[in-house]
């Protein structure tokens, strides 16, 4: 107990304790910053890995003969020998805002026949 009564020893002990506490606080702040930076890098790495996998799938599908033919046919509107290509015109439907009622109302089948120009 004689050590406790020496003021120089107590002051040195308190200074060492404070120094250790400040050092630990700084290291924990650095550790948190490093952990956040590591999480950002890991997320970026995962995003790039998924992007790479998607690009590899595109390359594999582009190397497939069926896919090559499909791409060619879509881009050039090509057809094989004996095939017939039917190009449909666009249909702009603009409702009038009024719904037919009573005797004017037609069934869906009658509507289709009228659209196709077939009056039976």
TIMI-2910 file (N, C-alpha, C, CB; in pm, 1 decimal, decimal comma, always signed):
<rs>
+----------+----------+----------+----------+----------+----------+----------+----------+----------+----------+----------+----------+------+
!      n_x !      n_y !      n_z !     ca_x !     ca_y !     ca_z !      c_x !      c_y !      c_z !     cb_x !     cb_y !     cb_z ! resn !
+----------+----------+----------+----------+----------+----------+----------+----------+----------+----------+----------+----------+------+
!    +80,9 !   -120,0 !     +0,0 !     +0,0 !     +0,0 !     +0,0 !    +85,0 !   +126,2 !     +0,0 !    -91,9 !     +0,0 !   +118,9 !  Unk !
!   +210,1 !   +110,1 !    +21,8 !   +296,1 !   +226,5 !    +20,2 !   +303,7 !   +287,1 !   -119,5 !   +435,0 !   +189,9 !    +69,5 !  Unk !
!   +281,1 !   +206,4 !   -224,4 !   +290,3 !   +253,5 !   -361,4 !   +177,7 !   +353,8 !   -390,2 !   +284,3 !   +134,8 !   -459,9 !  Unk !
!    +60,2 !   +331,6 !   -338,2 !    -54,4 !   +417,2 !   -363,5 !    -31,2 !   +556,1 !   -304,9 !   -181,8 !   +355,0 !   -305,3 !  Unk !
!    +44,6 !   +564,4 !   -200,6 !    +65,3 !   +692,1 !   -134,7 !   +173,9 !   +774,7 !   -202,6 !   +100,6 !   +670,1 !    +10,4 !  Unk !
!   +238,1 !   +722,1 !   -298,8 !   +339,0 !   +799,8 !   -370,5 !   +270,9 !   +874,1 !   -485,8 !   +454,3 !   +707,5 !   -423,4 !  Unk !
!   +267,5 !  +1003,1 !   -483,5 !   +193,5 !  +1078,9 !   -583,8 !   +251,9 !  +1066,6 !   -724,4 !   +189,3 !  +1223,5 !   -544,2 !  Unk !
!   +379,5 !  +1055,3 !   -739,1 !   +440,1 !  +1044,8 !   -871,7 !   +393,9 !   +917,2 !   -942,4 !   +593,9 !  +1047,2 !   -860,9 !  Unk !
!   +387,2 !   +807,6 !   -869,5 !   +341,6 !   +680,8 !   -925,4 !   +195,4 !   +691,5 !   -969,3 !   +358,9 !   +567,0 !   -822,4 !  Unk !
!   +113,1 !   +755,7 !   -890,4 !    -29,3 !   +770,7 !   -922,5 !    -45,7 !   +856,7 !  -1048,6 !   -106,4 !   +834,2 !   -802,7 !  Unk !
!    +30,5 !   +964,3 !  -1060,1 !    +22,1 !  +1051,3 !  -1176,6 !    +66,9 !   +975,9 !  -1301,6 !   +107,7 !  +1178,1 !  -1156,2 !  Unk !
!   +175,6 !   +901,8 !  -1292,9 !   +224,0 !   +824,2 !  -1408,0 !   +121,3 !   +719,1 !  -1447,9 !   +359,6 !   +756,9 !  -1375,7 !  Unk !
!    +60,5 !   +653,3 !  -1351,6 !    -40,7 !   +551,4 !  -1378,8 !   -162,6 !   +613,2 !  -1447,5 !    -82,8 !   +481,3 !  -1248,3 !  Unk !
!   -206,5 !   +729,1 !  -1401,0 !   -321,6 !   +796,7 !  -1461,3 !   -288,5 !   +839,7 !  -1604,2 !   -363,6 !   +919,3 !  -1376,5 !  Unk !
!   -168,4 !   +892,4 !  -1626,7 !   -127,9 !   +933,2 !  -1760,6 !   -121,3 !   +814,2 !  -1856,3 !     +7,1 !  +1003,4 !  -1755,2 !  Unk !
!    -70,5 !   +703,0 !  -1811,1 !    -64,8 !   +582,2 !  -1893,8 !   -205,8 !   +532,8 !  -1927,2 !    +14,9 !   +471,2 !  -1822,0 !  Unk !
!   -294,5 !   +538,3 !  -1829,9 !   -432,5 !   +494,4 !  -1852,3 !   -502,0 !   +584,4 !  -1953,9 !   -511,1 !   +493,3 !  -1720,0 !  Unk !
!   -483,9 !   +714,4 !  -1940,4 !   -542,5 !   +808,9 !  -2036,0 !   -484,1 !   +789,0 !  -2175,8 !   -519,5 !   +953,6 !  -1989,4 !  Unk !
!   -355,0 !   +769,8 !  -2184,6 !   -288,9 !   +747,1 !  -2313,2 !   -342,7 !   +620,9 !  -2379,6 !   -136,5 !   +736,5 !  -2294,7 !  Unk !
!   -358,5 !   +515,3 !  -2301,5 !   -411,1 !   +390,0 !  -2354,3 !   -555,6 !   +408,2 !  -2401,6 !   -403,0 !   +279,0 !  -2247,7 !  Unk !
!   -636,9 !   +480,4 !  -2327,1 !   -777,1 !   +502,5 !  -2363,3 !   -788,5 !   +583,1 !  -2492,4 !   -851,0 !   +574,6 !  -2249,8 !  Unk !
!   -707,8 !   +688,8 !  -2504,7 !   -709,7 !   +770,2 !  -2625,8 !   -663,3 !   +686,9 !  -2745,5 !   -620,1 !   +895,5 !  -2608,8 !  Unk !
!   -561,2 !   +606,6 !  -2727,7 !   -511,0 !   +521,9 !  -2834,1 !   -617,9 !   +422,8 !  -2880,4 !   -386,1 !   +447,4 !  -2787,8 !  Unk !
!   -689,5 !   +362,2 !  -2786,6 !   -795,7 !   +266,8 !  -2820,7 !   -910,9 !   +336,7 !  -2893,6 !   -848,1 !   +197,1 !  -2693,2 !  Unk !
!   -944,4 !   +458,4 !  -2852,9 !  -1052,3 !   +532,4 !  -2918,8 !  -1014,5 !   +563,6 !  -3063,4 !  -1083,7 !   +663,1 !  -2842,1 !  Unk !
!   -890,0 !   +604,9 !  -3085,7 !   -845,0 !   +634,6 !  -3221,8 !   -844,3 !   +508,4 !  -3308,4 !   -704,7 !   +697,5 !  -3219,0 !  Unk !
!   -798,9 !   +399,8 !  -3251,4 !   -795,2 !   +274,2 !  -3328,0 !   -935,9 !   +225,3 !  -3361,7 !   -719,9 !   +165,7 !  -3249,3 !  Unk !
!  -1030,5 !   +242,4 !  -3270,4 !  -1166,8 !   +197,7 !  -3300,4 !  -1227,3 !   +283,9 !  -3411,1 !  -1255,5 !   +203,1 !  -3173,4 !  Unk !
!  -1197,1 !   +414,8 !  -3412,8 !  -1246,2 !   +501,8 !  -3520,2 !  -1185,1 !   +459,5 !  -3653,5 !  -1213,1 !   +650,3 !  -3490,1 !  Unk !
!  -1055,1 !   +430,1 !  -3654,2 !   -989,7 !   +383,6 !  -3776,5 !  -1049,3 !   +249,9 !  -3821,8 !   -837,4 !   +369,9 !  -3754,4 !  Unk !
!  -1076,9 !   +164,3 !  -3725,2 !  -1133,5 !    +33,2 !  -3756,5 !  -1271,9 !    +49,2 !  -3820,3 !  -1142,5 !    -54,0 !  -3628,8 !  Unk !
!  -1355,5 !   +138,7 !  -3766,6 !  -1488,2 !   +162,2 !  -3824,8 !  -1475,4 !   +216,3 !  -3967,3 !  -1569,3 !   +260,9 !  -3737,2 !  Unk !
!  -1383,9 !   +310,3 !  -3987,9 !  -1364,4 !   +366,6 !  -4121,7 !  -1316,1 !   +259,0 !  -4218,5 !  -1263,9 !   +483,4 !  -4117,2 !  Unk !
!  -1223,0 !   +175,6 !  -4174,8 !  -1172,3 !    +67,8 !  -4259,8 !  -1281,7 !    -33,8 !  -4290,8 !  -1053,4 !     -1,9 !  -4192,7 !  Unk !
!  -1366,3 !    -62,6 !  -4193,1 !  -1475,3 !   -158,0 !  -4213,8 !  -1574,0 !   -104,1 !  -4316,6 !  -1547,6 !   -188,0 !  -4080,9 !  Unk !
!  -1605,6 !    +24,9 !  -4307,3 !  -1697,0 !    +84,7 !  -4405,3 !  -1635,7 !    +84,6 !  -4544,7 !  -1733,6 !   +227,9 !  -4364,3 !  Unk !
!  -1508,8 !   +117,4 !  -4553,7 !  -1441,4 !   +116,7 !  -4684,4 !  -1438,6 !    -24,2 !  -4742,0 !  -1297,5 !   +172,0 !  -4672,0 !  Unk !
!  -1415,4 !   -122,3 !  -4657,5 !  -1414,0 !   -261,3 !  -4702,0 !  -1552,7 !   -304,0 !  -4750,5 !  -1366,3 !   -353,5 !  -4588,4 !  Unk !
!  -1657,1 !   -259,4 !  -4683,1 !  -1793,3 !   -293,0 !  -4726,0 !  -1823,3 !   -231,7 !  -4862,5 !  -1896,4 !   -244,4 !  -4622,2 !  Unk !
!  -1777,4 !   -109,5 !  -4885,0 !  -1798,2 !    -44,2 !  -5015,1 !  -1724,0 !   -120,4 !  -5124,5 !  -1750,9 !   +103,6 !  -5010,8 !  Unk !
!  -1602,0 !   -159,0 !  -5097,6 !  -1523,0 !   -234,0 !  -5196,4 !  -1586,8 !   -370,0 !  -5223,1 !  -1377,0 !   -252,2 !  -5147,6 !  Unk !
!  -1637,3 !   -435,9 !  -5118,5 !  -1701,4 !   -566,5 !  -5136,9 !  -1828,8 !   -553,0 !  -5220,7 !  -1734,1 !   -630,3 !  -5000,0 !  Unk !
!  -1907,3 !   -447,9 !  -5197,7 !  -2028,8 !   -426,5 !  -5276,8 !  -1993,9 !   -399,7 !  -5423,0 !  -2110,7 !   -309,2 !  -5219,5 !  Unk !
!  -1892,6 !   -320,0 !  -5445,9 !  -1848,2 !   -290,7 !  -5583,2 !  -1797,7 !   -418,2 !  -5650,9 !  -1736,8 !   -182,3 !  -5582,8 !  Unk !
!  -1725,3 !   -499,9 !  -5575,3 !  -1674,0 !   -626,0 !  -5627,4 !  -1789,4 !   -719,0 !  -5666,0 !  -1582,6 !   -694,0 !  -5523,4 !  Unk !
!  -1891,8 !   -725,7 !  -5582,4 !  -2006,9 !   -810,9 !  -5611,2 !  -2080,8 !   -760,2 !  -5735,0 !  -2102,2 !   -816,1 !  -5489,8 !  Unk !
!  -2097,7 !   -628,2 !  -5747,3 !  -2164,5 !   -570,8 !  -5863,8 !  -2087,0 !   -603,3 !  -5991,5 !  -2179,7 !   -418,3 !  -5847,8 !  Unk !
!  -1956,1 !   -589,2 !  -5986,5 !  -1873,3 !   -619,5 !  -6103,6 !  -1874,3 !   -768,3 !  -6137,4 !  -1730,3 !   -573,2 !  -6079,8 !  Unk !
!  -1879,9 !   -852,6 !  -6033,8 !  -1886,0 !   -997,2 !  -6057,3 !  -2015,9 !  -1034,7 !  -6128,4 !  -1874,0 !  -1074,5 !  -5924,2 !  Unk !
!  -2127,9 !   -974,9 !  -6085,1 !  -2255,6 !  -1002,4 !  -6149,8 !  -2257,8 !   -948,2 !  -6292,7 !  -2370,3 !   -941,9 !  -6068,7 !  Unk !
!  -2199,6 !   -831,5 !  -6313,1 !  -2191,9 !   -773,6 !  -6446,7 !  -2107,3 !   -862,3 !  -6538,5 !  -2133,2 !   -630,9 !  -6440,5 !  Unk !
!  -1998,0 !   -914,2 !  -6485,6 !  -1911,8 !  -1002,7 !  -6564,5 !  -1986,6 !  -1130,2 !  -6602,7 !  -1783,6 !  -1037,6 !  -6486,0 !  Unk !
!  -2061,2 !  -1186,0 !  -6506,8 !  -2137,2 !  -1308,1 !  -6534,9 !  -2242,4 !  -1282,6 !  -6642,9 !  -2204,4 !  -1360,6 !  -6406,5 !  Unk !
!  -2308,2 !  -1166,7 !  -6636,6 !  -2408,6 !  -1133,7 !  -6738,3 !  -2344,2 !  -1118,3 !  -6875,5 !  -2483,2 !  -1004,7 !  -6700,5 !  Unk !
!  -2230,1 !  -1053,9 !  -6880,7 !  -2160,3 !  -1038,1 !  -7008,9 !  -2112,8 !  -1172,0 !  -7063,6 !  -2041,4 !   -943,6 !  -6993,2 !  Unk !
!  -2066,1 !  -1260,7 !  -6974,9 !  -2024,0 !  -1393,5 !  -7020,2 !  -2142,2 !  -1471,7 !  -7076,6 !  -1959,3 !  -1471,6 !  -6904,8 !  Unk !
!  -2260,3 !  -1458,0 !  -7013,0 !  -2380,1 !  -1526,0 !  -7065,0 !  -2416,3 !  -1470,5 !  -7203,3 !  -2500,1 !  -1509,1 !  -6966,8 !  Unk !
!  -2402,2 !  -1339,5 !  -7221,3 !  -2431,7 !  -1280,7 !  -7351,7 !  -2334,4 !  -1332,0 !  -7457,2 !  -2425,9 !  -1127,5 !  -7344,2 !  Unk !
!  -2207,2 !  -1343,3 !  -7421,1 !  -2107,6 !  -1393,2 !  -7516,2 !  -2137,5 !  -1537,8 !  -7552,4 !  -1965,2 !  -1380,9 !  -7458,1 !  Unk !
!  -2172,9 !  -1619,3 !  -7451,8 !  -2204,6 !  -1759,7 !  -7479,0 !  -2328,1 !  -1771,4 !  -7567,6 !  -2226,5 !  -1836,2 !  -7347,8 !  Unk !
!  -2429,5 !  -1688,5 !  -7539,6 !  -2550,9 !  -1697,5 !  -7620,8 !  -2526,6 !  -1645,5 !  -7762,0 !  -2664,9 !  -1619,4 !  -7555,1 !  Unk !
!  -2437,4 !  -1547,3 !  -7775,4 !  -2406,7 !  -1495,3 !  -7909,1 !  -2327,3 !  -1597,0 !  -7990,2 !  -2328,4 !  -1363,5 !  -7899,0 !  Unk !
!  -2253,0 !  -1685,0 !  -7923,1 !  -2174,6 !  -1786,6 !  -7993,8 !  -2261,7 !  -1904,7 !  -8035,7 !  -2059,0 !  -1835,5 !  -7905,8 !  Unk !
!  -2381,5 !  -1917,4 !  -7979,8 !  -2472,5 !  -2026,1 !  -8012,9 !  -2527,9 !  -2003,8 !  -8154,3 !  -2588,2 !  -2035,5 !  -7908,4 !  Unk !
!  -2523,9 !  -2105,2 !  -8241,5 !  -2572,5 !  -2087,0 !  -8379,5 !  -2719,3 !  -2044,3 !  -8386,2 !  -2554,4 !  -2215,8 !  -8457,8 !  Unk !
!  -2801,9 !  -2099,1 !  -8298,2 !  -2943,2 !  -2061,3 !  -8297,4 !  -2959,3 !  -1913,6 !  -8264,9 !  -3021,2 !  -2146,3 !  -8196,4 !  Unk !
!  -2883,6 !  -1865,4 !  -8167,3 !  -2890,4 !  -1724,2 !  -8129,9 !  -2837,9 !  -1635,6 !  -8241,9 !  -2811,1 !  -1698,8 !  -8001,4 !  Unk !
!  -2733,2 !  -1680,0 !  -8308,6 !  -2680,6 !  -1600,8 !  -8420,5 !  -2785,1 !  -1586,8 !  -8531,0 !  -2552,4 !  -1665,4 !  -8476,7 !  Unk !
!  -2852,8 !  -1695,7 !  -8559,8 !  -2956,1 !  -1689,4 !  -8663,2 !  -3071,2 !  -1599,9 !  -8619,6 !  -3008,0 !  -1829,7 !  -8696,0 !  Unk !
!  -3108,2 !  -1609,5 !  -8493,2 !  -3216,5 !  -1526,8 !  -8441,1 !  -3180,7 !  -1378,6 !  -8449,1 !  -3248,4 !  -1565,7 !  -8296,3 !  Unk !
!  -3058,7 !  -1345,1 !  -8411,0 !  -3013,9 !  -1206,1 !  -8417,2 !  -3014,1 !  -1157,7 !  -8561,8 !  -2872,9 !  -1191,1 !  -8355,4 !  Unk !
!  -2965,5 !  -1239,8 !  -8652,3 !  -2961,5 !  -1202,4 !  -8794,8 !  -3101,9 !  -1180,5 !  -8849,3 !  -2889,5 !  -1310,9 !  -8877,4 !  Unk !
!  -3192,7 !  -1271,7 !  -8817,5 !  -3328,9 !  -1262,2 !  -8869,2 !  -3401,3 !  -1141,1 !  -8812,7 !  -3406,7 !  -1388,9 !  -8836,9 !  Unk !
!  -3376,6 !  -1109,4 !  -8686,1 !  -3441,9 !   -992,6 !  -8626,9 !  -3387,0 !   -863,2 !  -8684,0 !  -3425,2 !   -993,5 !  -8475,9 !  Unk !
!  -3257,2 !   -858,7 !  -8706,0 !  -3197,7 !   -734,2 !  -8753,0 !  -3222,7 !   -709,7 !  -8901,4 !  -3049,4 !   -735,0 !  -8726,0 !  Unk !
!  -3234,8 !   -813,8 !  -8981,5 !  -3249,7 !   -796,8 !  -9125,9 !  -3388,3 !   -834,9 !  -9176,8 !  -3146,2 !   -878,7 !  -9197,5 !  Unk !
!  -3479,2 !   -867,5 !  -9087,4 !  -3612,2 !   -914,3 !  -9127,0 !  -3601,8 !  -1022,7 !  -9233,1 !  -3697,3 !   -797,7 !  -9179,1 !  Unk !
!  -3506,6 !  -1111,8 !  -9212,2 !  -3479,4 !  -1216,5 !  -9310,7 !  -3578,4 !  -1330,6 !  -9294,7 !  -3335,1 !  -1268,5 !  -9296,8 !  Unk !
!  -3594,7 !  -1402,4 !  -9403,0 !  -3679,1 !  -1520,7 !  -9399,8 !  -3610,6 !  -1632,8 !  -9475,4 !  -3818,2 !  -1491,4 !  -9459,4 !  Unk !
!  -3641,8 !  -1752,1 !  -9435,8 !  -3586,1 !  -1868,6 !  -9503,5 !  -3663,0 !  -1895,9 !  -9632,1 !  -3589,4 !  -1992,0 !  -9411,4 !  Unk !
!  -3608,6 !  -1986,1 !  -9711,0 !  -3674,6 !  -2024,4 !  -9834,7 !  -3804,4 !  -2094,7 !  -9799,1 !  -3583,2 !  -2115,5 !  -9922,3 !  Unk !
!  -3912,2 !  -2050,2 !  -9861,1 !  -4042,0 !  -2111,6 !  -9836,2 !  -4119,5 !  -2044,9 !  -9722,9 !  -4023,7 !  -2256,9 !  -9805,1 !  Unk !
!  -4056,8 !  -1958,7 !  -9649,8 !  -4127,6 !  -1889,3 !  -9542,5 !  -4196,0 !  -1765,4 !  -9597,3 !  -4031,2 !  -1851,5 !  -9428,3 !  Unk !
!  -4305,2 !  -1731,2 !  -9534,6 !  -4373,7 !  -1607,4 !  -9569,4 !  -4377,6 !  -1520,2 !  -9445,1 !  -4518,0 !  -1634,7 !  -9624,4 !  Unk !
!  -4339,6 !  -1395,3 !  -9461,2 !  -4338,5 !  -1302,8 !  -9348,8 !  -4460,0 !  -1213,2 !  -9359,0 !  -4208,1 !  -1219,3 !  -9345,5 !  Unk !
!  -4531,6 !  -1202,0 !  -9250,4 !  -4650,5 !  -1118,6 !  -9244,2 !  -4620,3 !   -999,7 !  -9155,1 !  -4773,6 !  -1198,4 !  -9191,8 !  Unk !
!  -4627,7 !   -881,4 !  -9210,4 !  -4603,6 !   -761,8 !  -9131,8 !  -4737,5 !   -697,5 !  -9102,3 !  -4508,6 !   -663,1 !  -9205,5 !  Unk !
!  -4767,0 !   -683,9 !  -8973,5 !  -4894,7 !   -626,5 !  -8932,7 !  -4880,5 !   -476,3 !  -8917,1 !  -4944,3 !   -690,0 !  -8801,5 !  Unk !
!  -4982,3 !   -406,6 !  -8960,3 !  -4980,5 !   -261,4 !  -8942,8 !  -5018,2 !   -228,0 !  -8798,8 !  -5077,5 !   -191,7 !  -9043,0 !  Unk !
!  -4983,2 !   -109,1 !  -8759,4 !  -5015,6 !    -67,4 !  -8623,1 !  -5161,3 !    -24,5 !  -8617,7 !  -4922,5 !    +47,9 !  -8576,0 !  Unk !
!  -5221,1 !    -44,3 !  -8504,1 !  -5360,8 !    -10,0 !  -8483,5 !  -5367,5 !    +91,3 !  -8371,5 !  -5446,7 !   -135,6 !  -8451,2 !  Unk !
!  -5410,9 !   +211,9 !  -8404,9 !  -5424,0 !   +316,8 !  -8304,0 !  -5567,6 !   +319,6 !  -8254,8 !  -5382,4 !   +455,5 !  -8360,9 !  Unk !
!  -5586,4 !   +274,1 !  -8134,1 !  -5718,9 !   +273,0 !  -8074,5 !  -5732,2 !   +394,6 !  -7985,1 !  -5744,2 !   +142,3 !  -7994,9 !  Unk !
!  -5832,3 !   +474,4 !  -8013,1 !  -5859,6 !   +591,2 !  -7930,7 !  -6005,7 !   +585,8 !  -7889,3 !  -5826,9 !   +724,0 !  -8006,6 !  Unk !
!  -6029,5 !   +555,4 !  -7764,1 !  -6169,2 !   +545,7 !  -7720,1 !  -6237,7 !   +682,5 !  -7727,4 !  -6176,9 !   +489,8 !  -7575,8 !  Unk !
!  -6363,7 !   +680,4 !  -7761,9 !  -6439,1 !   +805,0 !  -7778,3 !  -6481,5 !   +863,2 !  -7644,6 !  -6561,5 !   +781,6 !  -7865,2 !  Unk !
!  -6478,0 !   +786,2 !  -7541,1 !  -6520,2 !   +833,9 !  -7409,9 !  -6662,7 !   +793,6 !  -7378,2 !  -6506,6 !   +983,9 !  -7402,0 !  Unk !
!  -6740,8 !   +760,3 !  -7479,9 !  -6878,1 !   +717,8 !  -7458,8 !  -6885,8 !   +566,3 !  -7473,2 !  -6974,1 !   +788,0 !  -7558,2 !  Unk !
!  -6955,8 !   +504,5 !  -7384,8 !  -6976,5 !   +361,3 !  -7393,9 !  -7111,3 !   +336,2 !  -7459,9 !  -6969,0 !   +294,3 !  -7254,0 !  Unk !
!  -7118,9 !   +244,6 !  -7555,0 !  -7247,8 !   +216,7 !  -7619,1 !  -7343,5 !   +151,2 !  -7519,6 !  -7228,7 !   +125,9 !  -7742,9 !  Unk !
!  -7466,8 !   +190,3 !  -7527,1 !  -7568,3 !   +135,4 !  -7435,9 !  -7686,6 !    +87,3 !  -7517,1 !  -7613,5 !   +241,2 !  -7330,8 !  Unk !
!  -7761,4 !     -0,7 !  -7458,3 !  -7887,5 !    -47,2 !  -7516,7 !  -7868,3 !   -118,9 !  -7648,2 !  -7980,8 !    +68,4 !  -7536,7 !  Unk !
!  -7944,3 !    -76,0 !  -7748,8 !  -7945,5 !   -142,5 !  -7879,0 !  -7814,9 !   -119,3 !  -7954,9 !  -8063,9 !    -93,1 !  -7962,2 !  Unk !
!  -7741,8 !    -13,4 !  -7920,9 !  -7617,7 !    +15,5 !  -7991,2 !  -7503,1 !    -75,7 !  -7946,5 !  -7579,3 !   +160,5 !  -7970,0 !  Unk !
!  -7515,4 !   -135,4 !  -7831,2 !  -7408,1 !   -219,3 !  -7778,6 !  -7390,8 !   -342,9 !  -7865,8 !  -7436,9 !   -259,9 !  -7632,8 !  Unk !
!  -7262,9 !   -375,7 !  -7897,0 !  -7232,9 !   -493,3 !  -7977,6 !  -7149,0 !   -590,0 !  -7895,2 !  -7159,2 !   -454,1 !  -8108,5 !  Unk !
!  -7153,9 !   -713,1 !  -7930,6 !  -7073,5 !   -813,6 !  -7862,1 !  -6930,0 !   -801,9 !  -7910,4 !  -7129,0 !   -956,8 !  -7886,7 !  Unk !
!  -6835,0 !   -857,4 !  -7834,4 !  -6695,6 !   -854,0 !  -7880,3 !  -6675,9 !   -919,2 !  -8016,6 !  -6607,0 !   -922,2 !  -7779,4 !  Unk !
!  -6748,6 !  -1024,7 !  -8043,3 !  -6736,1 !  -1091,4 !  -8173,6 !  -6781,4 !   -997,5 !  -8285,0 !  -6819,0 !  -1222,5 !  -8176,6 !  Unk !
!  -6889,5 !   -923,5 !  -8262,4 !  -6936,9 !   -828,7 !  -8362,9 !  -6836,4 !   -715,0 !  -8382,4 !  -7074,0 !   -772,1 !  -8322,5 !  Unk !
!  -6772,0 !   -672,4 !  -8273,9 !  -6669,6 !   -568,2 !  -8283,8 !  -6553,8 !   -614,8 !  -8372,4 !  -6617,5 !   -529,9 !  -8143,5 !  Unk !
!  -6507,4 !   -739,4 !  -8350,2 !  -6397,5 !   -793,1 !  -8430,1 !  -6436,8 !   -804,7 !  -8577,6 !  -6354,6 !   -930,0 !  -8376,0 !  Unk !
!  -6557,3 !   -850,5 !  -8601,7 !  -6602,5 !   -861,4 !  -8740,1 !  -6606,6 !   -724,8 !  -8806,5 !  -6740,2 !   -927,1 !  -8746,5 !  Unk !
!  -6649,1 !   -623,2 !  -8731,6 !  -6653,9 !   -487,2 !  -8787,6 !  -6511,0 !   -435,2 !  -8812,5 !  -6731,1 !   -390,7 !  -8691,2 !  Unk !
!  -6419,5 !   -463,4 !  -8721,1 !  -6280,8 !   -418,9 !  -8738,4 !  -6215,5 !   -484,3 !  -8859,0 !  -6199,4 !   -449,1 !  -8613,2 !  Unk !
!  -6247,9 !   -611,6 !  -8880,7 !  -6188,6 !   -684,5 !  -8992,1 !  -6261,8 !   -655,4 !  -9123,8 !  -6190,1 !   -834,6 !  -8963,1 !  Unk !
!  -6371,3 !   -586,7 !  -9114,6 !  -6446,0 !   -551,3 !  -9235,8 !  -6533,4 !   -663,2 !  -9284,8 !  -6352,0 !   -511,0 !  -9344,8 !  Unk !
!  -6564,6 !   -756,9 !  -9200,8 !  -6650,1 !   -869,7 !  -9238,2 !  -6788,7 !   -845,1 !  -9178,6 !  -6590,0 !  -1007,0 !  -9188,3 !  Unk !
!  -6885,6 !   -831,7 !  -9261,2 !  -7022,0 !   -811,8 !  -9214,4 !  -7104,1 !   -932,3 !  -9254,7 !  -7083,4 !   -681,0 !  -9271,3 !  Unk !
!  -7131,7 !  -1017,4 !  -9158,7 !  -7206,1 !  -1139,9 !  -9188,3 !  -7350,1 !  -1124,3 !  -9150,5 !  -7146,3 !  -1259,2 !  -9116,1 !  Unk !
+----------+----------+----------+----------+----------+----------+----------+----------+----------+----------+----------+----------+------+
</rs>
